[in-house]
Amino acid sequence: MLIEYVKAGQAGAQPRGSKLQLGRGLFWFLAVGFVLLVPATLGQLPPVVASHFDGAGVPNGWSSRSAYGVLLVAVGLLLPVGIVGLVHMLTQRGPQLLNIPARDYWSHPEHRQEAVRRVRASMWWLGCIMAGTALTIHGLILEAHVGQPPRRPQRCATGVRSLDRGLVSTTAAANCRLSVPGVKRECSTSN
């Protein structure tokens, strides 16, 4: 598999099962789930939704059900698609418009295509995190409204911290993937 990856990278083609293809596929899977799940469950929420909770789990922020739904779609679908589209547009001619590590290395003609592929893959994975976070928050909001008055689920804080760590780890990993190959660099994703 590693040899296949190296050969494909040298030839400029994407190896089968690449991070780009996997991230794109996972994002669209999440997007389809989002499109099916959110409209089907939005009606389960009251007309005024508790959308923010204090440290004790007591609601301290409210929105209308429609405003909540619009914000959820904007953050979970529209923003990730916009980011992916913008990066795709900016990288049509190579990575020179991006602020990436080892810019001199990745700007050489023989490395440009790989830099673009890696950056685009990272954006699809960012989209997955955003869509997954929106779906997770929606599930927690639904759970919070099971009883009256609404209460933040106990596991909510742990879930949000895990999502935060996932975002930090993914960002660090993307930064390491854009390091100069063969140059020793400390790439740690531990918190």
Steps between C-alpha positions, in 0.01 A plus 500: 500500500781744589681422173172554311459836678856614419476391136163670457632815667802507269278451197272780618198271539308444819549156652193286553349565841681834537416739782346734244258239369422368847439848644283603206298178520453528876392863470232418243385205712463737797329759278241249381443390860469865599244571225295196603531529879462871574168562321362175644585599859468879500126474564572317828635826644273762658433829316761669725815289529748511788815530290765595757562374852708625793755289687232348722294387200231767535384665175618860465457554125189450288407516133201428286484151352536642148803717594659198669441290185646768273810537719545123514486470119729801456769365735461131418464512122530840333816619676695176440396488133596867466843441656568197278383693194712804583814293554431305180467829310815648657706190419402467132848615394695368796558579868656845456190683634499296821688563823656157552810373679811448285361727227827496302497121484133465404520780241746307282325366190570136591331538842207730420248230415572307819471819710163577343380144559605511865340838566176397330493176699543698822207723406273199441597367843429842652158483333446157659581642843264793447213283375562242773509771766173651377334156501634425848378832637159442339480161669591657835242778453234237422602309813493818710138558403375155597395628841362830623668726576777425249835398654836449335581128491776399746716356224483823299814664640705184440373475142580863420849467651557190285392691190735786592788255540412342166514839330835586658642158411378522141646849462836387638500194275422715194788730590734201533385359164620824342845479657791439266530124443823356634561788741469397865228699669325456834137433408304430814122506522479429872328755720 
